[in-house]
Amino acid sequence: GDPEIITDGRPRNIGQWQIRAVESFHDSQQGASRGANLLFLLESEGITFCHLGDLGHPLSSEQLEQIGAVDILATPVGGFYTIDAAQAVETVNQLKPKIVLPMHYAIDNGMNVKLATLDNFLTIANLPVNRLDEYTVNEKTDLPNQTEIVVLSRSQSA
């Protein structure tokens, strides 16, 4: 295909998607350790999806204002180069999405990476959890009334 690589916060329309980014950092020292990070917001059909990327610090009030209302939030939860479980819960509480997709956590894959497991986030978050192979939202009315966590499993097929 003809992919468009987005490296700045300039708003753009790609197909049915309105895409914008909010500048942030990959660490808690204003990027001094690991550099910049972009938080991506994708909007279509009245639904806003926010991907926090490798966010490494709590969101500022200015960033929260730039992000605005979020329906679906993909957030790192495993710490080690990104926010940890407690910071992820704080971010969820600030943004109040309907769906939380945890990412960037330890799984049993033989790699020796110092990430926390998903269980720590799930315990601290204390929200309903749905474990699914896939999750589809066709319209805003498909979203739950209260915040839920959706854990997407990896395919186990050979």
Secondary structure, 3 states (H helix, E strand, C coil): CCCCCCCCCCCEEECCEEEEEEEEECCCCCCCCCCEEEEEEEEECCEEEEECCCCCCCCCHHHHHHHCCCCEEEEECCCCCCCCHHHHHHHHHHHCCCEEEEECCECCCCCCCCCCEHHHHHHHHCCCEEEECCCCCCCHHHCCCCCEEEEECCCCCC
